[in-house]
């Protein structure tokens, strides 16, 4: 999968929304239910009614820390952490490290772990691909890139989109979203693309984060015009001639991200875990079905 050319920025609506009291550059339509100060997704903590800011949560505990039985939660119900970008940093680091390995080892490494359905390898005198049982390619291809420009676009996009989403969803939910979106992108590519067409890149997972960002912005009543415009631009580039982009990965990841993202921010509190992780399981199951169908066609 070629690079995701665009990447969402922090929402900047045309309306005169107030800025978060801790991050003044971030416009928001959500306020703390106790002190009524405006708060952004990174600062909002789920309360029995609405959301509260970190200061009010600490004051309410009476000890400077939230009580053990009522730990502060993110907008999606995840645990609030000291470093809300830890997993995003780790994912960027893994992608960069593997790109260095690609440059060092060469095509033999990339060809072993990129996504390809079924292809004859003259050097080895054998047929290799997902259809031959190499299902790991559906995952490993998500961490490989074809050029400096490719990885630069994807890692900038991951950093810009991933950090706010990790803060809003919590680490476990964020990682589940990333993985499910990437697998959905790989599965759709395997199902539709030519079997001997190699594909690689984090674009499927990143488009999933993009879709979840749109859902989250809608949930928080942010101005949707910037994200809609950016989505349209990305899709035009995805399907435009001359870019050599595996559009299947983008579409599969985007759909997976929207489904999981919707479950993350709209699941009722009493069934939150069941619905949230159930949506992840659904996307993985659908991806598995696509893989089995395509494998049956090729073997």
N, C-alpha and C positions, 0 to 999 in steps of 0.2 A: 504494500500500500504506500503510495507516495504521500508526500507531506500534506498535513492539514494546513492550507495556505493562510487561513485567518484564525484568529483566536479572540474570544470575548474579553473585553476589558471590564473594569469595575463599572456597574451601571451608572450612567450619567443622564438622568432624565431631564427633559426640557422643563418639567414643573419645578417649582421652588420648594422642593422637599428639604427638610432640615438635615444637617449632617450628624452622624453618630457623635455622641459627646466624647467618646474615646478615640474615634477616627474621623475627624471633621471632614475629610475628603470623600467620605462614603455617604451618599444620600440614602435616606431610609424613611419608610412610612410607619415603622413600628416603634412604640415607646414602652419603657418600663412601666409595669402596672402599679408600681409603688411610688417611684419618684417622678415618673412621666418624662424622663429624659429620653431623647431618641437613641436607639441602639441598632447596630447593624447585625447581620447573621453571626459574625464572629463573637459578638458580645452578648447576644441574647441567650438566656437560660430558661428552659421550660419551668413554669410554676404551675400551681394548681389551677390558676386562671391566667391565661396569657403568658407573657414572658417578663423576666426581671433582668436587671443589669448585674454584673458581678458584685458591685459594692453593696447593693441591697440584699443579695443572697448572703454575703458575709455578715452583714449587720443583723439579718434575720436569724442567723444561727447563734449569735451571742458569744461566739468563741473566735471569730475571725475565720472560721472554716465551716463549710456546709456540714450538717450532721450526717453521720454515716448512713442512717436510714433514709435520707432524702438528699442524695448527692445531686449537685447541679447537672442538668442535662442540656444537650444541644437542641436545636429546633427539631431535629429528627429523633431525639431520644438517646443520642450517644453520650458518652462520658466526656465532660469538659477536661481538656488536658493542658499542661503547661506549654507545650509546643504544638500548636494546631496544624503545623505544616510538616511534621516529622515524616509521615508516610510519603508525602509529595517529594520531599528531599530524597528519601530512600529510592523512590521510583526513578527520579531523574538520575541519581547516582548509578543505579543498575543499568539503565539505558546507556549512559555515557561510558561506563566500564565495558560493556559488551561491544560498543562501537569501537573502542580502542582494541579489543580482542579481534574484531573483524579486520581492522586495519593491519594488525600485526600478523595474523595467521593467513588472511587472504580469503579468496572465494571458496576454498575447501570448507572453511568453517561456516560461512554464510549459506552455502548450498546444502549443508547438512541440517541446518535448523530453520531455514525459511519455509514459507507455506507453499507447498506444491501438491497438487492432487495425485498425479501419477505421471511419471516421466521416465524415459530410458536414459540411463547415464552411460555414455560410451566409455568413459575412463574406467568405470567399474564393471561394465558389461552386465548391468542389472537394471531392474525397474525399481524406482523408489518413489515414495510419496505417502500421503495420508491413507490412500486406498490400500497401500501395502502394509498397513498396521502402524505407521509412524504418526500416531495421533498427537504425539508431543509437539509436532510442528504447529498445531493450532494455537499453542501457548507460546512457544519459543519465538515464533515469528513476530509476536507483539513487542519484543524487546530488541529487534534488529532494525537497522536502517541502511539505506542504500547510498547516502552521500552526506556531506557536511551540511548542505542546505536542508536536506530531509530531516536530519536529527535536530538542527537548529530550530526549525519551525515547530516541530513536535514538542521539543522540550520547553520552548518559550510558552507554547499553548498550555502544556501541562502545568507549568509553574503559575501562570496567570489564572487558569480556571481551577486547578486542583486545590490550591491553598484555601480559598474561601469555601469550597465545597467540603473539604476535610474538616474545617472549623464548624461548618453548619451541620454535618452529618455525624461526625465522630469517626474515629479511625476504622473500626470494624465495618461499619456501613459503607464508608468511603471505599475501602479496599474491595468489598463485595461488589459495589457498583462498578468499579474499575475493571475487575476481573470478568464479571458477567458481560459487560459491554464489549470488551476485547474479544471474548470467546464468541459472542454473537456475530461480531464483524468477521472473524476468521471462518466461522461456520457458513455464513452466507457467501463468502468468497469461494470457499470450497464447493458449495452447492452449484453456483452459477458460472463461475469463471472457467475458462478452458483448463483442463486438467494439467497441462504442461506449462501453464503460466505461473511463474514464481511471484510471490507477494510477501511483503514484510513491512513492518512499521507499527508504531503505537497509535496510528490515526483512528482505528476502530474504537479503542478504549477512550481516546480523547474526545471523539465525537459523542460518546456516551456521556462523558462529563459535561459536554456542551449541552446535550439534551436535558440532563438533570438540572443544569444551571437555569435553563429557561423555565422549567417547572418550579424551581425554588423562587425565582423572581416573580412568577405569577402568584405563588402562594403568599409572598410578602407584599403584594400589591406594588411592585416596582414598575416603572415605565417599561413596557415591553418593546417599544419601537426599536431601541438599539439592538437588542438580541435578535429580533425578527429580521432586521436589516442584515445583520452579520450572518445569520443562518442562510438567508437568500444568497448572499455573496459567496459563502462557502459552497453551497450546492451548485451555483453556476460554475464555479471553478472546478468542482468535483466532476461535473458532467461535460465540461468544456473540452474542445479538441486541443491536442497538443500538450496536455499536462501529464499524460501517462499515469493516471491515478486509478487505483482499484476502487471504484465507486461502491462496490459491494460491501467492502469493509466499513466505509463511512456510513452507508445506509443501515447496515446491520447494527453497528455500534450505536448510532443515533436512536434507533427504535428501542434497543435494549436499555439505553440510558433514560429515555423518556418513561418507559414502563417502570423501571426500578425507582427512578427519581420520584415519580408520582406516588408510588407506594411509600417511599421514605417520608415524604412531607405531609401526606394526607391520611396515613393509617391512624385509626382511633387509638387512644392511649391504652385501653384495656386489651387490645389485640395487636399492639404495635409490632412486637417481634415476629409473630406468626405471619402477618401480612407483609412486612418488610422483607424478611428472609424467604418467605414463600414466593415473592415476586422474583427474587434472585434465582431460586430453584426452578421457577417456571422458565425463565430465560435460558438457563443452562439445559433444561430438559428439551426445549424447542431446538436449541442448538445441536443437541445430541441426535435428535430425530433427523435434522438436516444432514448431519454427518453420515448417519446410517443409510439414509436414502441415497446419497451421492456415492457412497462406497459400494452399495448394491448395484448401481448403474455402471461403475467402472470395473467391477470384478466379475 
